[in-house]
Amino acid sequence: MRVPSEASGRLSDAWRFCVGTGRFELALRRDYQDSLALIQREIGFRHIRGHGLLSDGVGVHQPYEYAGARHVRHSFTYVDQVIDAYLELGIRPFVELGFMPSGLASGDQTVFWWQGNVTPPRSWREWAELVRATVAHLVDRYGLDEVRTWPIEVWNEPNLKDFWQDADQDAYHRLYEVSAHAVKEVDASLQVGGPAISPGSDEFLVRFADFVAEHSLPIDFVSRHAYTSGPAQHVPFGVHQTLAPASKLLEQFATPRRQLAGGPLEGLPVHITEFNSSYRPDNPVHDTAFHAAYLAPVLAAGGDLVDSFSYWTFSDMFEEQGIPTSLFHGGFGLLTHRQIKKPTYHLYAFMARMGDQVLARGEDHLVTRDGDGRVTVLAWAPADVTGAPPVDGHAVRLSIPIGDAASAFELRSSVSEEKGNAWAAWRELGRPRSPRPRELDALREAAEPVRSHRSLPVADGRVDLDLRLDRHEVTLVELTPVVDRTPPWWDDRRLLGLEEESP
């Protein structure tokens, strides 16, 4: 394929607008913060979203009795510690209002091992006071200009009975109405939105939009989630699931704007506040090279469809189903063992090194250029969800415009079934549950991408790039124009001090 010399547009950074995390208070842990620091250095997300800001583990809602009357104290000790740590690392909250504090809940239904309450409040007035107090505290501590940049999302997946009692949409509409007004009472410029629905209930968004419009409720963005996994097939300490093709994720990304077209919410920002293949942290597919190749076309094209799409989750410290029992557990890397990175992590790190000018995009590649003339190529092998044997030797052939240069320097970084794959190395080590120090060292080294470099000739301002991709390989090729600055007296043949041969 001949890549055009002129850019066709800008590469959206919607893929790094936000990233998901486990429950809010996990960020109090030092190993969590160390891992987030690493991710921010190498990738650089702008926001982070997780569950449980208002759940009991964070301790915001503190009811008590005094002089025969009920009172509530709002405590933000943990909130401040977590958000302070986030901001120090250059990442801002994408605030999720949930779950229900037990002292305010109307029932005892909970979700997850850490028991987030998913019932409506028994007092709507007290819920409004809780939301208002929380948002007002954030504004007071961090400043209005700062908090204006933090989207505030009302609840999580209210279309599912597991996350909202009886999946009662009327009750959710009441929750949104009360919450949105409470946020705007602090300041009208703060961003509020929802409904953060999971796949499979698309009409929920249509009914929500109608309700918001009919009641003239404030709304600054809409949100939903996207997953492609089938029902869980349980095995001890894990699950397996079938997957739909990755293109189905992009179809889900496109759904909100299609549904809202011509309606009162048309044109609002759309945030996919969770996406992945599987929503289960104990599905080992997240750890594989297949997974990086599967998601590569989604990262390459998703920004054309939505304002953000947030990977669920960056952290293996992720306890929805209980304390992790496996070395690998659902996120980018194994955080409790000093950042053993996974192929999907490297996919994101590769994206962070792409240029901002799009030259070409295909089914198996994305070509960009930055302001210094460096051309970057992200290429990936097909990821087939049918169980067919993976393609080995997938070819990507491109003619790349490089400009007026003597040659081009190629730096290639790759992960695949054989390269940069800690999961494969762990399997070959016999899947140790508690790896010894030497095993951990081996896994960390095995997790690094394989890198190579070479000089490529330039002809008529172009470089011919002929890539052969291994099974489930994702590769980043960086091409830098070279101006030869070798001094005239230099002769590599004389490195051993031998005299130059006579002509």
N, C-alpha and C positions, 0 to 999 in steps of 0.2 A: 504494500500500500504506500502510495506517495503522500506524505504528510504535508499539508499546505504550509506555506511560509508565514501567512498572516493568521493571527489569532481569531478564533470564531467567537470568543467571549471570555468571561472571567470564570475561574473555578470557584464555585461556592464553598464557603467554609461551614456550611450547615452541619457537616459531619462532626465538627468539634465545638459547636455551640454549647453542647451539654453532654454529660456522661452520667450514668446511673451509679448508685451505691447502695449498700445495705442499709439497715436501720440507722437512724440519725446518730445515736450515741456511740456507734462503733468508731466514729471519728475521734473519740477521746483516746484511743489506743495509739501508742507510739509507732508500732509497726505499720498501722494503717496510714498514719501521717507520713512516715518514711516512704511508703509506696506511692502515695499521692504526690509527694514531692518529686519522685523519679518520673512519674507519668507527666507531671507538669513541665519538667525540664525537657523531656523528649517528644512530647506531643502538644501539650498546652491547651487544655479545654478551658472554655470560658465560664461554664456553669456546671453545677453538680446537683443532682436530685435524688432523694431517697425518701423512705417511709418513716413515719413515727415521730415527727417533730412534736406532736401533742400527746403522744402515748406516755404511759406511766414511767417508762424507763428514762425519759428526759426530765420529768418532774416539774413541768410548767404549771400544771393545774393542782393546787394544794388546798382542798376544802378543809374547814375546821369549824368547830362550835365555840361560840363565846357569848356569854350572857344570855344563853338560851336561844341564840339565833345562829343560822348558818352563814358563814362567810367563806370567801375564797381568796387565797393569796396566790399571785402569779410569780413564779420563781424562774429566773432565766440564767442560772449559774452555768448549767451544761450548754444551753443554747449559745451563750457568749463564748465559751471555750471552743466550741466546734467552729463557729463562724469566724472567730478570730484566727483560728488555724487555717481555715479555708482562704481567707483574704491574704494572709501572709504568704500563701502558696500561689497567689494570683488567680484564684478561682472563686466565683461568686455562687451563692445559693440560687437554685431554682426551687422556690419554696413550695412544698406540698402541705396543705392543711389536712392533717389526719395523724393518727387515728383518734378515736374518742377516748378521753381520759376515763378511767373506770369510775371515778367519783362524779362523773357527769352523764355516764352512759345510761340508756334506758333498758338495756339488756346485758346478757353476759356472753354473747357470741363473739368469739375471737378468731383471728387468723394467725398462722405461723407459730413456730415454736415459742417465740417471745410474746405471744398473746396480745396482738394488737386488736383492740375492741372495734367492731364494725357496726355498731348499732347507732341509731340516731340519738341526739341528746335528749335527756328528759326535761331539759329547760332550754328553749330556744334563746331566751334572754341571756342565760348564762353562757351559752355557746357564743353568742355575738360578743359578749364581754370578753371572752377568752381570745377570740380572733382579734378583736380591736386592741386589747392589751398587748398581745404578741406583736402585732404589726407596729403599734405605737412605740413599743420598746425598741424594735429594730431601727426605726427612724430616729429615735432619740440617741441611740448608741452609735449608729453608723452614718447618720445624716440622710436627709431626704433625697439629695441628688444621687447618692449611692443606691439606696433602696428602690428608687424609681427604676433602676436597671434590673431588678430581680423579679422575674415573673412569679406570680402567686397563683397556684393551681388548687382548685377546690376538690379534695379527696382523690381517690385512686380506684379506678375500675368499678364504679357503682353499678354497672350493668351485670356484674357477677355476684351471685349470692354469697360467695366466700368473702367478698370485700365490702358488701353493703347489704344489710339485713333484707332478705327476700328480694334483692335487686329491685327495690321499690323506687320506680322512677319519680313518682310524685313526691316521695320523701326526699329524694336527692334534689329535686327542683327547689324544695323548701330550703334545704341545706345550702344550695348555691345562692339563692336569693338573700338569705340572712348573712352568709359569709361575704358575698360581694359588696353588699351595703356596708358591712362592718369595715372592710378594707378601705372603701372609698371615703368613709367617715374620717379616717385618719388623714388621707390626702387623695384628692380626686385624680391625681396624676399617676398613682400606683397602678401597676398592671395586674389584672385579675382575669382568670379564665378557667376553662374546663371543657368537657366533662371527664377527660382522661379515660375513655372507655377502652376495653380490650377488643380484639377482633371477634367478629361473629354477631355483633348487635349493632350494625350500622344505622338502623332506623332510630336508635337511641339518640344519635346526634341530631337527626332531623327534628325529632320531637323536642329536644333540648333547645335547638335554635328557635323553634316556634314559641316555646315558653318564654325564652329570654326576650324575644321581640314583642310578644303580647303584653309583657309586664314592664317593658322598657328598662330592663335590668342592665347594669354596667357589665361590659365584657370587652376585653382587649385582645384576646387570642382564643383559639380553640385547640384542643389537644386530644390525641388518641394514642393507642399503642399498636404495635405490629409484630406478629409472630407467625411462624410457618410450621409449627410442630403439631403433630397429631396427639391422640390420647397417650397417656403415660403407660408404658409396659414395665411394671415394677420388677426389680430384682433387688436382692439385699443391698441396702445402702446406695441405691441409684435407680435410674430409669433409663429406658430407651424409647425413642419416638420416631415415627416416620416424619419426613420433611417434605413440604411442597417445594417446588423450584424457587430459587431466590427471587425470580421475577415477581412472584406473588407478594413479596415485601414491597416492591416498588408500586404494585397495584394498590396495596393498602395505603401507602403514603399518599397516593393520588386521590383516594376516596373522599376525604373531607372537602377538598376544594370542588370536586365534582358535585357532591351533595349540596353544598352551600351556594353554588352558582345561581345567580338570579334571585337569591333570598336576602333577608335583612343582614345576615352575617357575611355576605360575600366580601372578599377582600381582606378579611382579618388574617393576621399571621396564623400559620398552622404549625404546631409543634408536635412531633412524634416523641413523647416523653419517655417511651420505652420501645426498644426494638431489639430483636435477636432472632436466631433460628428457634431455639427453645427457651421458654420462660423458666425452666427448671434449673436450679443451680447444680443439681446432682446428675445431670445428663452429661456424660463425658464427651459428647460431640464438640462442646465448646473448646476442648483442649487440643483438638486435632489440626493437622495441616489442611484437611478437607474444609474445615470451618473458615479459615482465612480465604481460601479460594472461593468458597461459597458466598462470602460477604463482599468480596472485592468489587463486583459490578454494582452492588448496592451503594457502597461508599462513593464510587465513581459517578453515579447518576442521581443519587437521592436528593442532592441539593437543588436539582431542577424542579422538584415537586413540592418541597416543603421548606419552611424556614429553619427547622432543625430536626435532627433525629438522634436520639440519645441511646447509646449502647447500654444494655442492661446485662451486667454491671462491670465497672472497671476492676472491682476487688474480689478476690477469692475469699475474703473475710465476709461471708455472705450466709447468714444463718437462718434462712426461711424454714428449712426442713430440720433444723437442729445443728449442733456443733458438727463441723465437717469431719468426716471419718476417712476421707481420701486425701491423698497428696494434692490432687487437682480438684477444684470445686467452683466452677461456674463463672469465673471472671477472667480478666486479662492475664493474671499471673499469680503465682503462689506466694502470697505476701508474707506469710509467717515463716518462710524459709528464704528470706532475702531476695525476693524478686526473681524467681525463676519465670521468665517470660514465655508466653505462648505465641504460636504463629499469628493469631488474631491481633495480639499486641503489636507485633511487627508490621502488620498491615496498616495499622493506625500510624505507627512511627514512619512508615514509608509515605503515607499521605501527607504527613507533616513536612516532608521534604520536597513535595511537589511545588512547581511554580504556580503562579496565579493566572497565567494566560493559557487558555485551552487552545491547542492546535488541532487535536484530533481525538475522537472517541470512538471505540469500536466494541464489539461483543467481548473482546478479550484484552483490551488495552485502553489506556488513557495517556495522551501526550500533552505535556505542558511546557511552558517556557517562563523564566523569570526575567527581571529587568536587567540582569547581567549577561543575558544570552545563554545561560545554562538551560539545556533541554532535559526534561525528565520524562521517563517512560515507566508507567506502572503496567505490568502485564501479568495475566493469570491464566492458568490452565483450567479447563472445564471442570465443574464440580457436579457430578451426576447423582441425583438423589434416589435413583431407581435401584442402586446396588450393582449396576454394571461395572465391569473392571475399569478402573480409572485410566485415563489417557496418559501414556508415557511418551514424551517426545513431541508434545504439542508445539507447533511452529508459529511464530509471530515474526513476520518480515515487514520492515518499515524502511522507507527512505526519509531520512530526517534532515530538515534544513538546519544547518549549523552556521552559515555565513562565511565570511572571508577569513579563513583560518588555515594554518599550515597542516593541522591535524586536530583530532578530537580525543580528549581523555575520557575513557569509559570507566566508571565505577559501578559495579553491579553488586547488589545485595539480594540474597534469595533465602526463602524458607520453603520447605516442601516436606514430603514424607521422609526424605533422607537428610534434609538440611535444616538447621535451626529448629529442631523439633524435640523439645524436652519430653513430650508425651511418649514418643517412640523410644527415646533413651530410657525412660522410666520403665517402659514395658520390657525392654531388653535386659534391664537390671533385675527383672523378676517382680516388678511392682512393689517395692518395699514400702510399707506403711509409715515407717519412721526411718528415713534414710540416714545412714551414718555420714559424718562430715565429708569423707572422700566421695561418697555417692552424691551428696549435694553439690560438691564442687564439679563433679562430672555432669550433673544435670544442668547447672548454670552454664557451663561451657557449651554443652550440646544445644542449649537454647539460643545461642547467638546466631544470627544470620551468617551464612557463608558469603564471603566477599571476594571479589576478583577485580582485576583492573587490566587495562591494555590501552594501547594507542591505536586509533582507527584512522585510516586515510580519508581525506576530504577531497571529493571530486565535484567540481561545479557547485561548490557551496553546500554539498550534501554528504551525509554519511549513510551507508547501507548497514542497517542493523538486522542481523539474522539471529533470532533467539530460539533456542530449543528449551522447552519447559518440561521439567520432571513432573511426576505424578503430584497433582494438587499444589503445584508451585505457584507462589506469588513472588515476583521479582521487581526490584526497582533498579532502573538504569539511569545514571546521571551522566550526561554528556556535556563536557566543558570545552569550548573552543580554546585551542592552544596557539600561542605565539611563541615560536622557538627562540629562546634567549640564550642558547648555548654559545659560549665564547668561541672565537675562531681557532684558538689553540687547543681546544679540548678534543681528546681522542680516547674513547672508551677502551680501545685496544691496548692502551698503554697503562692500564690499571695495575699491572704487575711490574711496572717499571722497565719494561722491555723497550728497546729502541724501535721507533717507527720504521717499518720496512720501506726500503727504497722503491720508488715506482717502477 
